[in-house]
Amino acid sequence: REFHYHVDGQQVTSEFGTGGQPRYSQDAIAEFQYISNRFDATQGRSTQAQVNVITKSGTNQLSGLFRSNFRDSSLNSKNRVLDQVEPINNQQYSTAVGGPLVRDKLHFFANYEFEREPRVSIWRTPYPFFNVSLKGTNNRKIGGARIDYQLSPQMRVMGKVGHGQLWEPFGLPSATNHPASTNTTKEYNDEILGSFTHAISNRMVNEIKAGKTAFGLANTNLTHWSNHWQKANGITAGSPRITFTGFLITGNQNHPRELDQDVYSVRDDLTYAFSAKGRHDVRTGGEYLLRDVIAVNRRQNMGLIDARGGPLPSAAQLQAWFPDAFNVDTWNLAAISPLIRSYTIGVGKFPVDQGSKRFALWAQDDWQIVNRLTLNLGVRYDVGIGIFANDISFPPFQDAGRPDDWNNVQPRLGFAYRVTDRTVIRGGSGIYYGDAFADAGSAIGNTQITTIRYENNGQPDFGANPTGGRPLPTYEEANPLYCYNNNNAPGCLIRDVREFTAIPQYIQLPRTWQTSIGFQHQFGATMALEADYVYYKGSFEKDVLDNMNLKFDPATGANLDFRVRSNRPYPDWGVISMNVHTARSAYHGLITGFTKRFSNRWQASATYTLSGLWTADTRPFSGLFMVPFPTARDLGGEWGLSEDDQRHRAVFSAIWQVGHGFQLSGLHYLGAGIRESSNYGGDLRNTGSTFTGRLRPDGSIVPRNSIISPPQNTTSARAQQRIPLRGRMAVDAIAEVFNVFDRPNWTIGTEESTPSQYLKNINAQYRSAQVGFRLTF
């Protein structure tokens, strides 16, 4: 679900919709806050959650630490699916130091962390000859520095920089995808932030922040293919993406890929306190973000082979056709020709420049009317300029000059009523607008990248030679050859389109209406019980429609066969996917908790959530408009429990300060009623794409998200011994065990067309351990 990260008030979220997020060392973090529901207007652009982090700063006391953690497979139990211990050898080192440069005036803080992890990934597909082991070393480096300067009793400035980088030589292994799907990953993040805080009076404070964040990633396949479609441009890493009914050989269609995001931001926060029929704490402000992205997504440059024209080949055939997982030159692509429906290949100018602007204004009044009642009155306004590729023209589907979404006023109201000195009733309601992650990239790219669809012509070598021996045309050469440009001349080409932006009536910023009511009651001096009912309703949520180039039969609600060109609204085009904001959701949750604050050398907390999440993806479209009559329920729009639904979640944690510097702590997690997506696989409706793949050969439909995963039950424990040294120096020896009782917490297969894995255990958790020490001074 949607979220945003903020560090020291600066938004640092990667908005690529793929890859990771910026990374920070735990030794640089002073405060951490996760917000899933609150009625504060000072933060926005998220319909679900906000994560706020405050970094450490120096003080008048010089202090620091050095920390190291170690993991090794000798401390772990075996993976019960692989029936062996997965090799791992992790080393993590971190240091931080802070203190005064000029006492009471100028302070500094700096940190650096390095992690190195030699590891082995072992594939676990249904085919032992594909289950290779890859060895390599992950590493991660994180660092930062911060300066705080007290200009005067009323004015303070802060400046900070940060950097992080990650390298992974391969990805996680899969149970349903061939090893050729894996890739290297390189990520980095940079942050620069400055702030100026001015106490204008004893009632008014203003803070201005300005900075820049950067995030980037690069991916490359591990496969070698000397006949890669982009070999003329020096690319030989990759393999054609092959989709069988029940098995995949699918590297990412955009690899090799390089993505770089820069976000410049300015934010002003004004806080003012006054008394008028009670006490008012008013916060108002505004924010501007300029986002610049260069995205080199080499869309389908490796080629995409749809081999769902028949049953899954036998194990012996797969082994004979794909003898070397990482050398495509050894693959017998001609042999799969009878199964192939189409072969699509992307060409063009792959670097796409994406830019957008975001503005926000807000006002928040926390009004304590009387001692027992406080109201939280807020309103926020967000707008994004160009976030839907508004000025991009791509006829006949997308016109330039489409309006931005300006109507995004978000009123919010909360309250807290103190019934007694120990009991508070709290609640509220509000509207929250989200952001448009990765909506514009493909829509802009359609003007400089094209995807050519070659239908199977029946030639026995089609899988290895879809162009019939002719050179693959460039973007400029392909345009006059397309059927829609040359009046269907013999041998004309069919063009596929990826994720153009729907017409304005189907595009608005996602939003939720959230409301909650609950109470908190304190027992004694250290214990509290709380319970809240939370509801939200989501609308205009983003979805990607797999193919809008379909016609439908009103009598059956099913699509007409896409393979027949006259059954398409645009007969001269191929598969056309589209970004729409017509999905919806609803959440009901009862969230309870018990807390015992630290006293008498121990503390504990327990939480339990009973919840349900319902969703519906978009209904089918035929051309630019939604189908006006009911359609088959597996084609989209069906309302029901989400694949992200989890009925029960319980967490218990405790810390016990035993004495003489020895501490024990633990955490137990129980998750149950966790739903999974369910499908048959393949494209039995002949949509030309995937949709949900829930139709069975007998005409029945797999129920939506009908599989319940095995319960997840895990316990972690930690023991720590503090050894005082001279003065303020001390060493902590630390041992941690994760999944103490070695619960497998199985992951099961969910695709019916793969009977060797369906409802069977395809992955398992296992017990692992970590030891380390921390030196503080």
KEKOLMAR-248921 format. One record per residue: z, y, x of N, C-alpha, C in turn. Coordinates in steps of 0.1 Angstrom, whole numbers, plus 5000, padded with zeros to 4 digits. Atoms other than C-alpha are relative to their C-alpha. Example, Ala and Ser with C-alpha at 12.3 -4.5 7.8 and 13.67 -1.06 7.14 Angstrom:
KEKOLMAR-248921
500049885009507849555123500050125009;500049894991507149895137500850114992;
//
This chain:
KEKOLMAR-248921
500049885008500050005000500050125009;500249884993499650365010501350065007;498849954993501950535035499550115010;500249914989502250815061501150005010;499049994990504050845094500150155004;499749874995505751175105501049995012;499150004989507351225139500350155003;499649864999509351555142499250094991;500749925010507551675111498550005002;501550014997504051605126499449874995;500750125005501751365107499249945012;500650074989500651105132499249874995;500650125005499050845109498549985004;501450034998495850675119499449984987;500650015013493450705090498749925000;501350074999490750465101499949894990;500050115009491750195076499849875008;500050124992491649945105500850025013;499249994988493549875137501550034997;498649985001497149965143500450154997;499549875001499250275142500750055013;499449964988500750495169501449935003;498850074996503650335188501050095008;499049924993506950485200501149905004;498950084995509850345220501350034992;498849995007513050275202501050095007;499149924992514850455230499750154999;500449855002513150785221500450044986;499849975014514150775184501550034998;498649965004517350955172500249964986;499850035015516850915134498749934995;501250075006514550695113500350004985;499850005015514050735075498749944994;501050065008511950525052500250044985;499949945014511250695018498949934991;501050065009509650494990500050074987;499949935013510750714961501050125002;499149895000512151064962499350124994;500549895008511751394944500150135008;500049894991511251624973498550045002;501449964999508051834974499550045014;500449954987508051915011499149905007;500950094994506151595019499149944990;501050055009503051445004498949935007;501250074996499551295008500349855001;499750145001501050955000500549974986;499550045013501450774967501149905000;499050114999503850514980501250045009;498949994991505950575011499850105011;500049924988506850815039500949955010;499150044989508250725073500250125009;499649884992510051005091500849965012;499350034987511150985127500450135007;499649884992513151245147500349945014;499850044987513051205184501250065007;498849964993515951245208499750135008;500149894991516551565227501250005009;499049994990518651655257501250084995;498849935004522251785255500650065014;499349954988524651945280500549895008;499550114992525651605291498849915005;501150094995523251415314500349864997;499850145004522751065300498649935001;501250074999520250795302500249854998;499950145002519550425300498849935007;501050094996517550135315500249874992;499950115008516749845292498949905003;501050104998514949515297500349884991;499950115009514249225273499049895005;500850114995512748885281499949894989;500250115009511148615259499249895008;500750114993509948275270499949884991;500250125009508547965252501149905002;498950104998511347755268501150024990;498949975010513647935243499649974986;500650015013511447855213499949864995;500350135005511047565190498549994997;501450025002507647415182499450054987;500749975013505147535156499649874994;500150135006505147255131498549974995;501450025003501447305122499349955012;500750044987500247285158500749885006;499250104994503047035166500150025015;499849974986503647205199500750145001;499449874998505547505213498950105005;501049904997503247815215500550075013;499649944988503247945251500250154999;499849865000504648295255501050035012;499149964989506348485284499950165000;500049865003507248845274501050075008;499049914993508849115296499850144995;500049865005509849455283501050085008;499149914993511249745303499950144994;500049865005512350085291501050085006;499049914994514050385305499950134993;499949865006515150725291501150085007;499049924995517051015304499850144994;500049875006518051355290501250085005;498949924996520251645299499650155001;500249854999520552015308499150035012;500649934988518152215330500750135002;499149895000520152525321501049994989;499050035010523352465304500150104989;499949925012523552585268498650074997;501249935002519952705272498849914999;501250074999517352465283500349855003;499750144999517452085278498749925000;501250094999515051795285500349864996;499950145003514451445274498749935004;501250084996511951185288500249854999;499950155001511250815283498749945004;501250084997508850545294500449864997;499850145003508450185282498749935004;501150094996506249905295500349864995;499850145005505749565279498849925005;501150094995503749275294500349864993;499850125007503148955275498849905002;500950114999501148665289500249904989;499950085012500348445259498849914998;501150105003498148165245499950014985;500250015014496548175211499249874997;500650135003495647835196499450004986;500650005013493147805167500449874993;499550115009494047575138499149994988;500950035011490847535117500049864996;500150145003490047215099499249915010;500950074991487747125128500650005014;499450014987489447005160499250065011;500849964989486447085182499950155000;500049855000486747455172501350055004;498649954998490447475179500350025015;499849964986490347635213501350075003;498949924996493147795233499550115009;500449894992492748135248501350055007;498949954992494948265276499750145004;500249864996495448635284501450075000;498849924998497948915289499950124992;499949885007498849175263500950105009;499149904995500349505276500050124992;499849885008501749815261500750105009;499349904993502750145277500250124991;499649895009504650425259500850105008;499249904993505950755272500050134993;500049875006506951105263501050095007;499049914995508851415272500150124990;499649895009510551695253500850105007;499349894994511852035262500550084988;499449915010514252245240500650125007;499549884993514952605249500650104989;499349915009517452825231499850155005;500349874996515953175234501150104998;498949915003518853345217500849924989;499250075011521553245191499249984987;500850015012518853305164498749935002;501350054997515753165181500049885009;500150124992514752825195498649955000;501350054999511552675208500149855005;500150144996510652305213498649975003;501350054997507752145230500149855005;499950144996506951775234498549955001;501250074998504151545245500349854999;499850145000503751175240498749925002;501250084998501350895249500349864999;499850155001500950525241498649945002;501350084999498350265249500349854999;499950155002497849895240498749935004;501150084997495649625253500349864996;499950145004495049285237498749935004;501250064996492549045253499349914989;500650075011492048855220501050024988;499249985012493348855184500849874997;499250115005495648625165499049884996;500850115004494248275158499949984985;500250025014492948175124499949864996;500150135005493047875102498749994992;501150015009489947965082498750065006;501149934994487648145107499849945014;500450054986485848025139500550095011;499549924989487148145173499050125004;500949894997483948365176500450124993;499649895007485648595152501050095008;498949924993488248715178499350115009;500549884992487949035199501150065008;499149924993489549255224500450124992;499649875007491549555212500750095011;499449894992492349875231500350124991;499549895008494350145214500750115008;499249904994495850475224500450114990;499649895009497750765208500650115009;499549884993498551115221500550104990;499449905008500751385206500450125008;499549884994501351745215500550084988;499349925011503751955194500850115005;499149894997505352285196500650064988;499449945012507852455172500850125004;499249884998509552785169500950024988;499049995011512752815148500750135001;499449865000514053155138501050004988;498949985010517453195120499950154996;500249865003516453525102501350064995;498649955004519953555086500849874999;499150115002522853335078499649924988;500550075012520953235046498549955002;501450035000517353205058499649965014;500550064987515652995085498549974998;501450035000511952975093499649925012;500550084989510252705114498549994999;501550014999506652705125499749895010;500350104992505152395140498449995002;501550024998501652345156499849905010;500250114990500152055174498749934998;501150095001497551795179500449865002;499850144998497551425175498649935002;501250084998494951175187500349854999;499950155001494450805180498649945002;501350074998491650575192500249865002;500050154998490750215193498549965004;501350064996487950005208500149854999;500050145002487049645200498749945006;501150074995484649405217500149854997;500050145002483749045208500149925013;500050084988484348765233498849915002;501250094999481148585225498950075008;501149954993478048625247498749954993;501350035006474548645232498950085006;501049934993471648725254498950054991;501149955009469348775224500650094989;499349905010471749025206498950104996;501049905006469749255183500150135007;499949874993471049545204499949985015;500050034985470349395238499250115007;500749894994467849685245500950125003;499049894997470949915244501149955008;499050054991472849695268501149924994;499050075007474849505242499749854999;500250155001475149125246501349934996;498750065005478749075233499950004985;500050015014478848945198499349874995;500650125006477448675174499650044986;500349985014475748675140501249954992;499050035009478248675112499549904990;500650115008477748345093501149964989;499150045011479348285059499549884993;500350135007479347925047500950004987;499150035011480847805014501249925005;498850074996484347725026500350015015;499749974986484147835062499350125005;500549884995483548145082499850005016;500249974986482048235116499750155001;500349865003482448605112500950095009;499549884993483248855139499950124992;500149875007483849205127498650065000;501449965001480549345115499850135007;500149884993481249675133500150005015;499850014985481849545168498749985007;498949924993481549655195500250144994;499649885008483349955180500950095009;499149904994484850275193500350114990;499649905010486850505170501050105007;499249904994488450835180500350114989;499549905010490551065157500850115007;499249884996491851415165500450074987;499549935011494051595140500850125005;499349874996495051965146500850044987;499249975011497952085124500850125002;499149895000499952395116500849994987;499150025012503052385093501150115001;498949915001505552645082501049964990;499050045009508852565066501050124999;499149895002511052845052501249944991;498850055007514652755040500850124997;499349885004516653005020501149954990;498850045008520152955004500550134993;499449895007521553184977500849954988;499350045012523853184947499550084988;500449935012522753264912500149894989;499750105010524253064883500149865007;499950124992525152804910499450035014;500549994986524052734946498549955000;501450044999520352724954499749985015;500650024986518852564986498549984998;501449995002515252664985499249975013;500950034989512552525008498650024995;501449985003508952645007499250005012;500850004988506052625030498649964997;501350045001502552535037499549925013;500550084989500452305060498550005000;501450024999496952285073499749905011;500450114990495351985090498450005001;501550014997491851975106499849875007;500250144995490651615112498649995005;501450024994487751535135500049865005;500250144996486551185140498649975004;501250064995483851025160500149854998;499950145003483350675146498749935004;501150084996481050435164500249864995;500050135007480950155139498549955000;501450054999477849945148499849904989;500050075012477349835113499049894999;500850125001476049485110498949995011;500950004989474349525144499849855006;500150144996475049155151499249914990;500650085010473449045119501049934991;499250075009474948895088499249894993;500750125006473848545077500849954988;499450065012474648445041499549864999;500450145000474548065044500849934988;499350065012476148005009499049944990;501050065008472947844996500149854998;499850155002474347494996501549975004;498650044996477547295004500350025015;499549994986479547325036499449895008;500550114991477847125064501249915004;499050094995479646825077500650045013;499449974987482046835106499149975012;500950044989479546645128498850105001;501149914999476746895119500550135006;499549884994478947195127500249995015;499750024986479947055160498749995008;501250004993476346985169499350135000;500749875001475047325158500750115008;499249904994477847525174500849945011;499350074990478747345206501050085009;499249914991480147635226500450124992;499549895009482347875206499750145005;500149864995481748175229498650025007;501349994994478148115240499049984989;500950015011475748195212498749955003;501350064995472748095233500049854998;500050145002473847735227500049964985;499950025014474047775189498649974994;501350045006471247605168500050074986;500149925013470747885142498949954991;501150055008467447735131500549894990;499650125008469347425118500650044987;499349965013471247625091499050074991;501049935008467947775077500049964986;500150045015467947565045501250054992;498849955007471447705036499950154999;499949864999470548065043499350074987;500649925010469948305014499450135005;500549874995469548625034500650025014;499549974987469948765069499850165001;500049864999470849135072500350055013;499849954987470749345103500050165000;499949864999471849705110499450065012;500649934989469949955131500350154997;499949855002470250335137500850065011;499149934991472350595154501449984995;498750055005475750445152501250105001;498949905000478050735163499950104988;500049925012479050915131501150105001;499049894999480851255132500550024986;499449995013483351275103501150115002;499049894999485351595097500550034986;499549965013487651715069501250095002;498949905000490251975061501049974989;499050025011493551945042500950115000;499149895002495752215028501149954991;498950035009499152185012501050124999;499049905003501652424996501149934992;498950065008505152344982501150104998;498749935002508352484968501049904994;499050105004511552294964501450084998;498749945002514852414949501049894996;498950095003517952194951501150094995;499249915007520052374926501349934995;498750065004523752284923500650094989;499749915011524452424888501550014999;498650014999528052314888500449895010;499650094990530152094910499549864997;500350135004529151784891498549984998;501550025003525351844886499250085009;501049944991522551914910498649964995;501450035004518951944900499150025012;501049994990516051894924498750044993;501249945006513152114912498950025010;501049994990509952084931498650004994;501550015004506152144929499350005013;500850014988503552054955498550014996;501449995002499852124958499249955012;500750054989497451924980498550014996;501550015001493651954985499449965013;500750044988491251795008498550054999;501449945000487851965017499149905008;501050094993484951725025500549865002;499550144997487051405024499249894993;500950105007484451235001498650025004;501349974995481451335022499250084990;500549935011480751594996498750075002;501349934997477851765014498949915005;501050104996476051445022499149964989;501050045010472851375003499449865004;500650134998471651015000499349954987;500650035012469150984972499549855000;499749955013468950824947501549984995;498650045004472650744948501050115002;498949904996474551044963499450135002;500549864999473851414958501050085009;499249904992475051694982500650104990;499449905008477251964968500949954989;499150055010479551744949501450075002;498849925000482851924940501249925007;498750064995486151864959500949994988;499050035011489151744939501150115002;499149894999491052074934501349994991;498950005010493351984905501149905004;499050094995496251834924501450055001;498649955002499452004912500949894997;499150115001502451774915501450054997;498649975004505651864896500949885003;499050114997508751674906501450054996;498749975005512151674890501049895003;498950104997515351494902501350064996;498749955003518951514894501149905005;498950084996522351384905501250064992;498849965008525351394881501249925004;498750064996528851324894500949974988;499250035011530551144866501550015003;498749994994533751104886499950035015;500049984986534751164922499449885007;500550124993533450804929498749954994;501250055007530550764905498950114998;501149915001527150934906498949934992;501250045007524250894882498850095005;501149924994520850994898498749954994;501350045004517250984889499050115001;501049905000514051174884498649954997;501450045003510351174879499150105007;500949914993507351314896498649945002;501350054998503651294904499750025015;500350014986502451204939498549975002;501450024997498851244951499949935014;500350074988497551024979499050075009;501049954991495051075007498749914998;501250085000491450945011499849955013;500250064987491550715040498649945001;501350064996488150625055499050004988;500950005010486250725024498650055004;501249934997483650945041499149935010;500750054989482650735071498749934997;501250085003480250485056499050094992;500949925007478850745032499250095009;500749924990477950975061499049915008;500850094992476650685081498849954994;501250055007474150585055498850095003;501149914997472050885065499549985014;500550034987471650755101500149865004;499950144998472350385099499349934988;500650075011470250145079500249855002;499850155000470749775070498849934994;501350065005467549565067500449864995;499850135006467749265044498849915000;501150104999465448965052500449894991;499850125009465348715023499449885007;500550124994464848355034498549974995;501450025003461048305036499649855000;500350145000461347925038499649945013;500450044986460347905075501249915006;498950084995462247625093500950065011;499249934990463447865120500550134996;499649875005464448145097501350055006;498749964995468048145110500050055014;500149954987466948205145498950115002;501149904999463848425137499750064987;500249955013464348615105498950114999;501049905000461848885115498649945001;501350074999459048625118499350045013;500549974987458548715155499650145002;500349854998458049085149501350065006;498849934995460349325168500850064989;499149945010463349455149499750155000;500349865000462349805138501250095002;498949904998464350115147500250074986;499749935012465850345120498750074995;501249925003462750565121498849914996;501150095003460350275121500249934987;499750075012462150105092499750084987;500149925013462050395067498749994993;501250015007458350385059499749854996;500350145003458450005057500849954988;499250045011461049995029499250004987;500850015012459749884995500150124991;499949885009461150194978499250125006;500849894994459050415002498549975000;501450034999455750235002499449924988;500550055013455350124966499849855001;500050145000456149764973498849945007;501150064992453449704999500349865005;499750134995453049345010500850005013;499150014988455749245035501050125002;499149894999457849555027501449955002;498650044997461449555037501050054989;499049975010464549555015501250065008;498949934993467449795024501349974992;498650015006471149725018500750135003;499349884998473550015015501549975000;498650034999477250025024500850124996;498949915004479950215006499650154999;500249865003478250524994501050054990;499049945008480450764974499550014985;500450005014480350724936499950144995;500249865006479451014913501450054996;498749945001482251264907501049954989;499150055010483651114875500849885004;499350124995484650804894500850035013;499449974987486050984925501150114998;498949904999489451164925501149945009;498950044991492451154948500949904993;499150105006494650844941501450074997;498749935004497950934924500949894994;499050085007501150774911500950104992;498849945007503650884885501249915002;498850084996507050774897501250054992;498749975007510350764878501049905004;498950094997513750624885501350054993;498749975005517250614871501049905006;499050094994520350464887501450065002;498649954998523950504898500549955014;499350044989526150474928501550014998;498650005002529850384927500749965012;499250034988532350394956501349934996;498750075001535150144959500850035013;499249974989538050244981499450105009;500449904991537250445012498749965007;501150044991534350245027498949924992;500950085007532550045000499350074988;500849935011529750144975499149894994;501050095007527649964949499050104994;501049925006524350104937498949924994;501150075007521550004914499150114994;501049905005518250184904498949924994;501250055006515450104881498950105004;501149924994512150224896498749964993;501250035006508850254878498950095006;501149914997505450384890498849954994;501350035005502050394875498950065009;501149954991499050424899498750014993;501349985006495650554889499150065010;501149954991492350654906500249945014;499850074987493250404934498649955005;501350044993490450324959499749864999;500550145000488350014956498650015005;501350014995485149904972499249904991;500850095008482649764947499049935008;500850084991480849484964498550024998;501549985003477449534947499950074986;500349945013476449784920498649984995;501450025003472849674921499849874992;500050115008473349424893499850044985;500049985015472449394856500949894994;499050095007474749214831499549974986;500450055013474149014800501250034990;498949965009476249164771500549884992;499550115007476348824754501049915007;499150084992478048644782501050085009;499249924991479548924803499749975015;500350044986478048764834498850095005;501149944994475648924859498749924999;501350074999471948834860499949975015;500250054987470848644891499450115009;500449894990470648904920498749965007;501150044992468048694937498650034994;501249955007465448794911500050155000;500049864998464549144919499950084987;500149935012463749244884501350014993;498650005005467449174876500850115006;499249894993468449474897499750134994;500449865005468749834884499150075010;500849954990467149924917499249895007;500750124995464549644923499650015014;500649984986463349794956501150015010;498950004991466849784971500849875000;499250125000469249514981501450014995;498649995004473049484980500550155003;499649864999474549834974501550004996;498549995003478349864978500350154998;499749865004480050174965501650025001;498649965001483450354970500250064986;499649955013485050414937501650025000;498649985001488550534927500449974985;499750045014489050344894500949884999;499050105001491550084903501450054996;498849955005495050104889501149905002;498950094998498549954892501250054993;498749965006502049954878501149915007;498850074993505449854894501250034992;498750005006508749774878501049945010;499150064990511749714901501450044997;498649985001515449674898500649985014;499650004986516849764932501550025001;498549994999520549694939500549995014;499550014986522749724970501550015000;498649984997526249694983500150035014;499849964986527449865014501450015003;498649984995530649845034499850075013;500149934988530750115060500949955011;499250054989532150055094501550045000;498549984999535950015094500649875003;499450134996538349765107499149915008;500950074990535749665133498849934994;501250065005533049555109499450084989;500849945011530349665085499049904994;501050095006527949495061499350074989;500849955012525249555035499349884994;500850105007523449345009499250074990;500949945010520449434989499249894993;500850105008518549254961499150084992;501049935008515349364945499349904991;500850085010513849204913498950094996;501149915002510349344909498849934995;501450055003506849304896499050105002;501149914997503649464907498749954993;501350045007500549454884498950095005;501149924996497149574894498749954993;501350045005493549574883499050075010;501149944992490549634906499050064991;501049935008487549824894499249914991;500950085009485449694865498650015006;501350004994481849614874499250124996;501049905002479149874877498649944999;501550045000475449844869499350135003;500549874995473850124889501250105002;499049904997475850444890501150004990;499049995010477850374859500749874997;499250125003480550134848499349934988;500550085011479349844826500750034987;499349955012480049964790500549894991;499550105009480849624775500849905009;499150094992483349344785499149915009;500750094991482349134815500949895004;499350124996483448804829501250055009;498849954995487048844841500149985016;500050014985486348724877499150105007;500949904994483849014882500750135002;499349884998486549274882500650064988;499449935011488849484861501149934993;499050085007491249204851501450055004;498749954998494849334847500949885002;499150114998497549104861500850025012;499249994988500049034888499250015013;500849974988498949154922500349905010;499750084989498548954953501150055009;498949954993501149184968501349994992;498850025008503649094941501049915006;498950084995506948964952501250014990;499049995011509548874925501450025005;498750004995512648834946500150045015;499849964986513849004978501550035002;498649984997517348974992500250015015;499749974986518649105026501550025001;498649984997522149075040500150025015;499849974986523249225073501450045003;498649984997526549255091500150025015;499749974986528049385124501549985001;498650024998531449265137500350035015;499649964986533049435167501249915003;499050104999535049135178501250055009;499049944991536949315206499649985015;500250014986536949365244498550025003;501449974998533349495241499049904995;500950115005531949185224499750034985;500549975013529849235193499149894995;500850095007528248995168499350074988;500749945012525549095142499049904996;501050095005523148915120499350064988;500849965012520548955093499449874994;500650115007519448715066499050064990;501049965010516248755045499549894992;500650105010515148565014499050074992;501149955009511848624997499549894992;500550115009510648424967499150064989;500949955010508048454941498950085006;501049924993505448584966498649954996;501450045005501948574951499050015011;501250004991498748494970498750014992;501350005006495148564961499549864999;500650145002493348254948498650014996;501550005003489648174947499549865002;500750134997487147894948499250025013;500849984988484948054975498550004996;501449995003481248114977499650114991;500549905009479048314954499249934990;500750085010478248084925499450094989;500649915010477448384903498750075005;501249944994474648484927500050164999;499949865000475848844930499450075012;500549954987474448884965501150045009;498849964992477948964977501149904998;498950095001481448824974500750014987;499149985011483448984945501249925002;498750074998486448764939499849855004;500250144997484748424944500849904992;499150085007486748274916499349904990;500750095009484048094896499949865007;500150144995484147714900498649944996;501350065004481047484899500049954985;500050055013482147354865500050114989;500149895009482047704850501450064997;498749945003485847754848500350105011;499649894991487548044866501449985006;498750014994490348024891500950124995;499249895005493248224876500350105011;499849904990493848554894501450005006;498749994992496548554921501049904994;499250105007497948234906500949925009;499350084990499348084938501350065004;498749954996503048124946500349945014;499750054987503848094983501349935001;498650054998506747884995501050115003;499049904997509948084997500250035015;499849964986510548275029501650025002;498650014998514048215043500350005015;499849994986515148335077501250075004;498849944995518248425097499850045014;500049964986518548625129501450045004;498649984995521648665150499950075014;500049934987522548885180501550015005;498749994993525448875205499950105011;500049904989526249165228501450025006;498849984992528849205255499950125009;500049884992529649545270500949985011;499250014987530849555306500150145006;499949874995532249885316499950005016;500149984986531350005351500850135004;499349894996532450315369499750124991;500349885008532850635349499449974986;500650025013530550655319498949895001;501050104999528350375332500549874994;499750135006528250045313498749914999;501150095002526049735310500349924988;499950085011525349555278499149885002;500850135000524249185280499849964986;500450025014522349095249499249874999;500750125003521148765234499650004985;500450005013519148745202499249874996;500750125004517848445182499450044986;500749975013515248485154499649874993;500150125008514948235126500949895006;499050094994518148065138499849864995;500050135006517747765115498649935000;501350064998514147705124499349974987;500750025013512847745088498550025002;501449984998509047695088499350114992;500649895008508347945060498550005000;501450044999504947795055499150114994;501149935006501747985049499049894996;500950115005499347775027498650054998;501449975003495647765021499850044986;500249955014494347944990498549994995;501450015005490547864988499749854996;500250135005489747564966498849935006;501250074994486347494983500349955014;499650064987488247405015501149904997;498950095005490147095002500949965011;499250054989491347005037501250105002;498949904998493547325036500650054987;499549945013493947414999501449954997;498650025003497647434991500749925011;499350074989498447275024500550105010;499449914990500447425053499050035011;500949974989498147615076500650095011;499349934990500747815095501549994998;498650025001504447805102500750105010;499149924991507248025117500849905008;499150094992509547885143501150085007;498949944994512747965161499650065013;500349934987512448215190501350075004;498849934995514948395212499650105011;500249894990515248695235501350035007;498949964993517648785262499750135007;500249874993518149125279501350075004;498849924997520449385292499650154999;500149855001520949765289501050075008;499149924991522449995315500050144995;499849865005523750325302500850085009;499249914992525150625319500150144994;
//
